[in-house]
């Protein structure tokens, strides 16, 4: 899905070639991120089912806080803004909790 360089026809061909190479790398990384998130959500769905079956709460604030701290440290080591990493993980955690709540509701609805 590399963006066309048609808007920059006067640019040096070597620059356009480098721009295309970098954008291709970004596209590959984006694809990998999507696939990794899909795998992560497959695992969290299993966690949600296990929690629901054993009537455990959908959220685990202690674990979530530990994960955020861990991810912030990883971000710092990777020279990524830790605040951005925290926002990203917080968004993912909120979505996971929403899924877990839905699974719990579905499971509770099937109990007699």
Phi, psi and omega per residue, in radians:
X1 nan 0.532 -3.134
X2 -1.017 2.359 3.137
X3 -1.239 2.432 3.135
X4 -1.126 2.576 3.065
X5 -1.684 0.270 -3.087
X6 -1.073 -0.471 -3.116
X7 -1.299 -0.185 -3.116
X8 -2.202 1.003 -3.050
X9 -1.183 -0.357 -3.102
X10 -1.551 -0.079 -3.100
X11 -1.229 2.673 3.091
X12 -1.008 2.278 3.141
X13 -0.982 -0.586 3.122
X14 -1.167 -0.652 3.102
X15 -1.169 -0.760 3.123
X16 -1.100 -0.669 3.109
X17 -1.120 -0.763 3.117
X18 -1.151 -0.711 3.092
X19 -1.043 -0.782 3.115
X20 -1.104 -0.740 3.140
X21 -1.078 -0.796 -3.140
X22 -1.139 -0.736 3.119
X23 -1.136 -0.630 3.076
X24 -1.097 -0.708 3.098
X25 -1.115 -0.751 3.105
X26 -1.055 -0.763 3.124
X27 -1.059 -0.716 3.117
X28 -1.145 -0.730 3.118
X29 -1.132 -0.750 3.095
X30 -1.014 -0.736 3.118
X31 -1.106 -0.731 3.128
X32 -1.122 -0.712 3.119
X33 -1.054 -0.784 -3.141
X34 -1.077 -0.769 -3.140
X35 -1.161 -0.669 3.105
X36 -1.157 -0.710 3.087
X37 -1.111 -0.685 3.106
X38 -1.067 -0.757 3.113
X39 -1.140 -0.709 3.124
X40 -1.060 -0.769 -3.112
X41 -1.229 -0.503 3.019
X42 -1.070 -0.753 3.127
X43 -1.168 -0.759 -3.105
X44 -1.198 -0.488 3.049
X45 -1.127 -0.697 3.107
X46 -1.132 -0.703 3.087
X47 -1.075 -0.764 3.136
X48 -1.054 -0.734 3.108
X49 -1.138 -0.741 3.136
X50 -1.106 -0.769 3.109
X51 -1.075 -0.773 -3.111
X52 -1.120 -0.750 -3.129
X53 -1.078 -0.561 -3.100
X54 -1.844 0.257 3.081
X55 0.940 0.714 3.049
X56 -1.584 2.649 -3.114
X57 -1.148 2.559 -3.138
X58 -1.090 -0.583 -3.114
X59 -1.817 2.632 3.073
X60 -2.350 1.455 -3.033
X61 -0.961 -0.605 3.120
X62 -1.119 -0.835 3.112
X63 -1.123 -0.727 -3.122
X64 -1.057 -0.742 3.117
X65 -1.120 -0.715 3.106
X66 -1.121 -0.710 3.136
X67 -1.142 -0.704 3.120
X68 -1.124 -0.784 3.110
X69 -1.072 -0.744 3.120
X70 -1.080 -0.786 -3.112
X71 -1.194 -0.634 3.081
X72 -1.064 -0.750 3.119
X73 -1.126 -0.751 3.095
X74 -1.062 -0.721 3.133
X75 -1.087 -0.790 3.120
X76 -1.031 -0.793 3.123
X77 -1.067 -0.578 -3.111
X78 -1.550 0.058 -3.114
X79 1.103 0.640 3.063
X80 -1.922 2.499 -3.134
X81 -1.018 2.015 -3.125
X82 -1.061 -0.565 3.110
X83 -1.134 -0.706 3.081
X84 -1.105 -0.793 3.138
X85 -1.044 -0.710 3.121
X86 -1.136 -0.772 3.108
X87 -1.047 -0.737 -3.131
X88 -1.099 -0.856 -3.131
X89 -1.175 -0.654 3.110
X90 -1.066 -0.705 3.078
X91 -1.078 -0.796 -3.141
X92 -1.111 -0.793 -3.137
X93 -1.044 -0.745 3.127
X94 -1.056 -0.700 3.120
X95 -1.178 -0.711 3.108
X96 -1.079 -0.800 3.134
X97 -1.066 -0.732 3.101
X98 -1.026 -0.769 3.095
X99 -1.090 -0.771 -3.118
X100 -1.102 -0.685 3.105
X101 -1.116 -0.705 3.120
X102 -1.141 -0.746 3.107
X103 -1.096 -0.763 3.134
X104 -1.079 -0.744 3.114
X105 -1.091 -0.768 3.131
X106 -1.103 -0.728 -3.127
X107 -1.185 -0.757 3.138
X108 -1.120 -0.603 3.127
X109 -1.161 -0.437 -3.141
X110 -1.565 -0.115 3.126
X111 -1.450 2.595 3.075
X112 -1.759 nan nan
